[in-house]
Amino acid sequence: MQVLVPDAPAAHDWWTLKLNIERLTKRSERIAAFRETVARYPDQPELLLSFGRELALANASGEARAIYRTLEGLTPDDVQLHIDLAILYLRWGTRAPVGPCLQQAWRLAVAQQADAATIAAIAFLAGVLWRLRDGDDTAALRVLHGLLPVTATPLIPLSDSLVRSIAHLDHPGQQLYLRLLHSLRGAPTPPSLDVIDRWRELSPLAPEAAWPNGPVPADSSVPT
């Protein structure tokens, strides 16, 4: 791993090392470099989060899960952590924990007055989950309708995993959610959502009105 300024002391702190690791072009090199750096700085949540993502995307699910368990102990109030977990549980084919992850992400987002991009990420994931369950994703879509466009969405680091999950939806669901994902990723020319009849027919709804019990209430088979 090469540092940008080898002789500068700041080039050897964990943040600079993380940035330089992310510049490496091969995932195997990034994982090896993260492994070495995490051994030196085992209690840096952002470093661990990046390492966990790399492991998950390399299909090293066991090690990735261990990293995320560590993070749950270190930063239980991190909204991004629970969004990541929701995405990864979908990737791993374990849907049962996805709802609780989104419920917790929503509770934290409300308490921390999170920005629109964070709420949109939660709504998008809730919609995908309801669709995978053959449930009603209308509430999630109406929330999204009122929030788009957004930038810097928390979905970006693991968006490739979401493409895999969306592939399990029916064809209309794939069309809609792939377009939504491109919009949420801040594509320079996002595909138009207005070509989809269902999207055009939706009216915006504030998250608090849509989710009085959260985006995926445990005691309901359909969204409120």
C-alpha positions as CSV (number, residue, x, y, z in Angstrom):
1,M,0.0,0.0,0.0
2,Q,1.4,3.4,-1.0
3,V,0.8,6.5,1.1
4,L,0.3,9.9,-0.6
5,V,3.0,11.7,1.4
6,P,5.4,9.0,2.8
7,D,7.5,11.3,4.9
8,A,4.6,13.3,6.6
9,P,3.5,12.0,10.0
10,A,-0.2,12.7,9.1
11,A,0.1,10.2,6.2
12,H,0.3,7.4,8.8
13,D,-2.9,8.1,10.7
14,W,-5.8,5.7,10.2
15,W,-7.9,8.2,8.1
16,T,-5.1,8.8,5.6
17,L,-4.4,5.1,5.4
18,K,-8.1,4.4,4.7
19,L,-8.2,7.0,1.9
20,N,-5.1,5.4,0.3
21,I,-6.5,1.9,0.6
22,E,-9.6,3.0,-1.2
23,R,-7.5,4.2,-4.1
24,L,-6.2,0.6,-4.7
25,T,-7.8,-0.8,-7.8
26,K,-8.0,-4.5,-6.8
27,R,-10.3,-5.7,-4.1
28,S,-7.9,-8.3,-2.9
29,E,-5.3,-5.6,-2.4
30,R,-7.8,-3.4,-0.5
31,I,-8.8,-6.3,1.8
32,A,-5.1,-7.1,2.6
33,A,-4.4,-3.5,3.3
34,F,-7.5,-3.0,5.4
35,R,-6.6,-6.2,7.4
36,E,-3.2,-4.8,8.2
37,T,-4.5,-1.3,9.1
38,V,-7.4,-2.6,11.2
39,A,-4.9,-4.6,13.2
40,R,-3.2,-1.3,14.0
41,Y,-6.4,0.6,14.6
42,P,-9.0,-1.9,15.8
43,D,-11.4,0.6,17.4
44,Q,-11.9,3.0,14.5
45,P,-15.6,2.5,13.3
46,E,-15.2,4.2,9.9
47,L,-12.2,2.0,9.1
48,L,-14.0,-1.1,10.3
49,L,-17.1,-0.2,8.3
50,S,-15.1,0.2,5.1
51,F,-13.3,-3.1,5.8
52,G,-16.6,-4.9,6.5
53,R,-18.1,-3.7,3.2
54,E,-15.1,-4.9,1.2
55,L,-15.3,-8.3,2.8
56,A,-19.1,-8.5,2.1
57,L,-18.7,-7.6,-1.5
58,A,-15.9,-10.2,-1.8
59,N,-18.4,-12.8,-0.5
60,A,-16.4,-13.3,2.7
61,S,-19.7,-13.2,4.6
62,G,-18.4,-14.8,7.8
63,E,-15.7,-12.3,8.4
64,A,-17.9,-9.5,7.3
65,R,-20.5,-10.5,9.8
66,A,-17.9,-10.5,12.6
67,I,-16.8,-7.0,11.7
68,Y,-20.4,-5.7,11.7
69,R,-21.0,-7.4,15.1
70,T,-18.0,-5.5,16.4
71,L,-19.5,-2.3,15.0
72,E,-22.8,-2.9,16.7
73,G,-20.9,-2.9,19.9
74,L,-18.9,0.2,19.1
75,T,-21.5,2.4,17.4
76,P,-25.0,1.1,18.0
77,D,-26.5,4.5,17.3
78,D,-25.0,4.9,13.8
79,V,-27.8,5.1,11.3
80,Q,-25.5,4.1,8.4
81,L,-24.5,0.9,10.3
82,H,-28.2,-0.3,10.4
83,I,-28.7,0.7,6.7
84,D,-25.6,-1.3,5.8
85,L,-26.9,-4.3,7.8
86,A,-30.3,-4.2,6.1
87,I,-28.6,-4.2,2.7
88,L,-26.3,-7.0,3.6
89,Y,-28.9,-9.2,5.1
90,L,-30.8,-9.0,1.8
91,R,-27.6,-9.9,0.0
92,W,-27.1,-12.9,2.3
93,G,-30.6,-14.1,1.8
94,T,-31.6,-13.6,5.4
95,R,-34.6,-11.4,5.3
96,A,-35.9,-11.7,8.9
97,P,-33.4,-9.2,10.4
98,V,-34.0,-6.6,7.6
99,G,-37.2,-5.2,9.1
100,P,-35.7,-4.7,12.6
101,C,-32.6,-3.1,11.1
102,L,-34.9,-0.6,9.2
103,Q,-37.0,0.0,12.3
104,Q,-33.9,0.9,14.3
105,A,-32.5,3.0,11.4
106,W,-35.7,4.9,11.4
107,R,-35.8,5.5,15.1
108,L,-32.3,6.8,15.1
109,A,-32.9,8.9,12.0
110,V,-35.8,10.6,13.8
111,A,-33.9,11.1,17.0
112,Q,-30.9,12.5,15.1
113,Q,-33.0,14.6,12.7
114,A,-31.3,12.9,9.7
115,D,-31.3,14.4,6.3
116,A,-33.6,13.6,3.4
117,A,-31.0,11.3,1.8
118,T,-30.9,9.1,4.8
119,I,-34.7,8.9,5.1
120,A,-34.9,8.2,1.3
121,A,-32.5,5.3,1.8
122,I,-34.6,3.8,4.5
123,A,-37.8,4.2,2.4
124,F,-36.1,2.6,-0.6
125,L,-35.0,-0.4,1.4
126,A,-38.4,-0.7,3.1
127,G,-40.0,-0.7,-0.3
128,V,-37.7,-3.4,-1.6
129,L,-38.4,-5.6,1.4
130,W,-42.1,-5.2,1.2
131,R,-42.0,-6.1,-2.5
132,L,-39.8,-9.2,-1.8
133,R,-42.5,-10.2,0.8
134,D,-45.2,-9.7,-1.8
135,G,-46.5,-6.9,0.5
136,D,-47.7,-3.4,-0.2
137,D,-44.8,-1.0,-0.8
138,T,-47.1,2.0,-1.3
139,A,-46.2,3.9,1.9
140,A,-42.5,3.6,1.2
141,L,-42.9,4.8,-2.4
142,R,-45.0,7.7,-1.3
143,V,-42.3,8.7,1.1
144,L,-39.7,8.5,-1.6
145,H,-41.9,10.5,-3.9
146,G,-41.8,13.4,-1.5
147,L,-38.1,13.2,-0.9
148,L,-36.5,12.8,-4.4
149,P,-34.2,14.1,-5.7
150,V,-31.5,13.6,-3.1
151,T,-27.8,13.3,-3.3
152,A,-25.0,11.5,-1.3
153,T,-27.4,8.7,-0.4
154,P,-26.2,6.1,2.2
155,L,-27.0,3.4,-0.3
156,I,-24.0,4.2,-2.6
157,P,-21.3,2.1,-0.9
158,L,-23.3,-1.1,-1.2
159,S,-25.5,-0.3,-4.2
160,D,-24.1,-3.2,-6.2
161,S,-25.6,-5.5,-3.6
162,L,-28.9,-3.8,-4.0
163,V,-28.9,-4.5,-7.7
164,R,-28.6,-8.2,-6.9
165,S,-31.5,-8.0,-4.5
166,I,-33.7,-6.1,-6.9
167,A,-33.1,-8.9,-9.5
168,H,-35.4,-11.1,-7.3
169,L,-38.4,-8.8,-7.8
170,D,-41.0,-9.3,-10.5
171,H,-40.4,-7.4,-13.7
172,P,-42.4,-4.3,-12.9
173,G,-40.7,-4.1,-9.5
174,Q,-37.3,-4.4,-11.1
175,Q,-38.1,-1.6,-13.5
176,L,-39.2,0.7,-10.8
177,Y,-36.6,0.0,-8.2
178,L,-33.7,0.0,-10.6
179,R,-34.8,3.5,-11.7
180,L,-35.2,4.6,-8.1
181,L,-31.7,3.3,-7.3
182,H,-30.1,5.1,-10.2
183,S,-31.9,8.3,-9.0
184,L,-30.7,7.8,-5.4
185,R,-27.1,7.2,-6.5
186,G,-27.1,10.6,-8.1
187,A,-26.6,9.5,-11.7
188,P,-25.8,12.5,-14.0
189,T,-28.8,11.7,-16.1
190,P,-31.1,9.4,-14.0
191,P,-33.7,7.5,-15.9
192,S,-37.2,9.1,-15.8
193,L,-39.6,7.7,-13.2
194,D,-42.6,9.3,-14.9
195,V,-42.6,6.6,-17.6
196,I,-43.9,4.2,-14.9
197,D,-47.6,4.5,-14.4
198,R,-47.6,3.5,-10.8
199,W,-45.0,6.2,-9.9
200,R,-47.0,8.9,-11.7
201,E,-50.2,7.9,-9.8
202,L,-48.5,8.2,-6.3
203,S,-48.8,11.3,-4.2
204,P,-46.1,12.4,-1.7
205,L,-46.5,11.5,2.0
206,A,-44.5,12.7,4.9
207,P,-42.5,9.9,6.6
208,E,-44.1,10.6,10.0
209,A,-47.6,10.2,8.5
210,A,-46.6,7.1,6.5
211,W,-44.8,5.3,9.3
212,P,-46.5,6.0,12.7
213,N,-45.1,2.6,13.8
214,G,-42.0,2.6,11.7
215,P,-41.4,1.5,8.0
216,V,-41.6,-2.2,8.8
217,P,-43.7,-2.7,12.0
218,A,-43.1,-6.1,13.5
219,D,-46.8,-6.7,14.3
220,S,-48.2,-6.0,10.8
221,S,-48.0,-8.0,7.5
222,V,-48.5,-4.8,5.5
223,P,-47.3,-1.3,5.9
224,T,-49.4,1.1,7.8
